[in-house]
């Protein structure tokens, strides 16, 4: 067995995170990020105005929405920010990186 030398490791966040240099992102993480983002967007659109179809508190949520109004514009803006984040994240995940030496 060979021991890892300090030059084989790269530190992030002041040494809290270490990884081997030239390590690729695992495939399951490349798959997990888009799935989590799609689930988050789905949740955002389903519960955009609260849980209005719930058996016990749905009527209270509907009454609150009637008094205060809906937040559709704000929620669409949040969804747009999530989509922009997703595009940046996916571009980072699937781009070929030049490994830097430090």
QUIVEN-V635624 format. One record per backbone hydrogen bond with DSSP energy under -0.5 kcal/mol. CO is the residue of the C=O (numbers start at 1). NH is the residue of the N-H. E is the energy in kcal/mol with one decimal. If there is no record, write none. Layout:
[[CO & NH & E] [CO & NH & E]]
This chain:
[[5 & 8 & -1.4] [5 & 9 & -0.5] [6 & 9 & -0.8] [8 & 21 & -2.6] [10 & 19 & -1.9] [12 & 15 & -0.9] [12 & 16 & -0.6] [12 & 17 & -1.9] [13 & 16 & -1.0] [17 & 12 & -3.0] [19 & 10 & -3.3] [20 & 23 & -1.1] [26 & 29 & -0.6] [26 & 30 & -1.8] [27 & 31 & -1.7] [28 & 32 & -2.2] [29 & 33 & -2.2] [30 & 34 & -0.7] [31 & 35 & -1.4] [32 & 36 & -2.8] [33 & 37 & -2.4] [34 & 38 & -2.4] [35 & 39 & -2.3] [36 & 40 & -2.3] [37 & 41 & -2.3] [38 & 42 & -2.4] [39 & 43 & -2.5] [40 & 44 & -2.2] [41 & 45 & -2.1] [42 & 46 & -2.5] [43 & 47 & -2.4] [45 & 48 & -0.8] [47 & 50 & -1.2] [50 & 52 & -1.6] [51 & 54 & -1.1] [54 & 58 & -1.0] [57 & 61 & -2.0] [58 & 62 & -2.2] [59 & 63 & -2.3] [60 & 64 & -2.5] [61 & 65 & -2.5] [62 & 66 & -2.0] [63 & 67 & -1.9] [64 & 68 & -3.0] [65 & 69 & -2.2] [71 & 75 & -2.7] [72 & 76 & -2.5] [73 & 77 & -1.9] [74 & 78 & -2.3] [75 & 79 & -2.5] [76 & 80 & -2.2] [77 & 81 & -2.0] [78 & 82 & -2.1] [79 & 83 & -2.2] [80 & 84 & -2.3] [81 & 85 & -2.5] [82 & 86 & -2.6] [83 & 87 & -2.3] [84 & 88 & -2.2] [85 & 89 & -2.9] [86 & 90 & -2.8] [87 & 91 & -2.2] [88 & 92 & -2.1] [89 & 93 & -2.6] [90 & 94 & -2.4] [91 & 95 & -0.7] [95 & 97 & -0.5] [97 & 99 & -0.6]]
